Amino acid sequence: MNGETVTRLGTTADPYRDRITVDGRLVDVTSTPRLYFLLHKPVGVVSTLKDPQGRPTVRELLKGVRERVFPVGRLDYHSAGLLLLTNDGELAERLLHPRSQLPRTYHVKIAGHPTPQVLRTLRSGVRLEDGTLTAPARVRILRVSERKTWLEMTLQEGRNREVRRMWEAVGYEVEKLIRVRFGPLVLADLPPGGYRPLQPAEIRALKRAVA
């Protein structure tokens, strides 16, 4: 952009004043449509466009999408669920900014049965292994089996592997983790590996959420 290589995700540009080139070719930004996709990321796929280890990436799941879009935030390799991909850098930056406090909801399966004290700790904030304190989470039990518990957790932070680290801090192992909601977006019945374009109402809701 303007003769300098851009490396920061979410960098914004003025299409009427900035000169943008890719591999030496001038890009007419004013004619590039804004694209927004909701993807159900499966376990075993990385939330990047390229992977030096050769693992499957979310880009490979967007069959038929020729334009370059990038993931907004990440889900780790062993987690699944809702992932937003777009080429709208300004919106992506606002969605990921800590000031937005956009709620993220997960379904979590853990080994064992959490005690009432553990649930109170999660709801008030957990001291992680690096000494930082998480914000309070909303937690409710979905169902219980003989040795496992499914719970729903809603967080308003975007720390790396935060849900897994919170459960590790209180002595439990996360066996499955699925993000089912990101702000106003809902995963619903989209199958693993599937994707769809956002509806106009969903795009408007996202923009309102970070206005």
TALIN-V778778 format. One record per pair of residues at least 6 apart in sequence whose ideal C-beta (glycine too) atoms are under 7 Angstrom apart, sorted by the first residue. I is the first residue (numbers start at 0). J is the second residue. If there is no record, write none. Layout:
i=<I:I>
j=<J:J>
This chain:
i=<0:0:0:1:1:8:9:9:9:9:10:11:11:11:12:12:14:14:19:19:20:33:33:34:34:34:34:35:35:35:35:35:36:36:36:36:36:36:36:37:37:37:37:37:37:37:38:38:38:38:38:39:39:39:39:39:39:39:39:40:40:40:40:40:40:41:41:41:42:42:42:43:43:44:44:44:44:45:45:45:46:46:46:46:46:47:48:48:48:49:50:57:57:57:60:60:61:66:67:68:68:68:69:70:70:71:71:71:71:71:71:72:72:74:74:74:75:78:79:79:80:80:80:80:81:81:81:81:81:81:83:83:85:90:90:93:93:94:94:95:99:100:101:101:101:101:102:102:102:103:103:103:103:103:104:104:104:104:105:105:105:105:105:105:106:106:106:106:106:107:107:107:107:107:108:108:108:108:109:109:109:109:109:109:109:110:110:110:110:110:111:111:111:112:112:113:113:117:118:120:121:121:121:121:122:122:122:123:124:124:124:124:125:125:125:125:126:126:127:127:127:128:128:133:133:133:134:134:136:136:136:137:137:138:138:139:139:140:140:141:141:141:142:152:154:154:162:162:163:163:166:179:179:180:182:182:183:183:183:183:184:189>
j=<12:17:19:17:18:69:88:91:92:95:88:88:89:92:19:28:28:29:26:28:26:86:87:66:68:85:86:85:87:196:197:202:61:68:84:194:195:196:197:81:83:184:189:194:195:197:57:60:82:84:194:80:81:186:189:190:191:192:193:46:57:74:79:80:82:79:191:192:77:78:79:55:76:55:56:57:60:54:56:76:57:70:73:74:82:56:56:58:69:56:56:70:82:84:192:194:194:86:86:84:85:86:84:82:84:83:84:85:91:94:95:95:157:80:82:178:160:176:177:191:177:178:179:186:178:179:180:181:184:186:181:184:91:205:206:99:209:101:209:157:209:155:155:182:208:209:153:155:182:153:154:178:180:181:151:153:179:180:152:162:176:177:178:179:141:149:151:177:179:150:152:162:173:176:147:149:174:175:147:148:166:171:172:173:174:146:147:171:172:174:146:148:171:143:148:148:171:169:138:169:136:138:165:169:135:136:138:135:132:133:134:135:133:165:168:169:132:168:133:164:168:164:168:156:161:165:155:156:152:153:154:152:153:150:152:150:151:148:150:149:150:151:149:162:161:162:173:176:173:176:173:185:186:186:205:208:201:204:205:208:201:195>
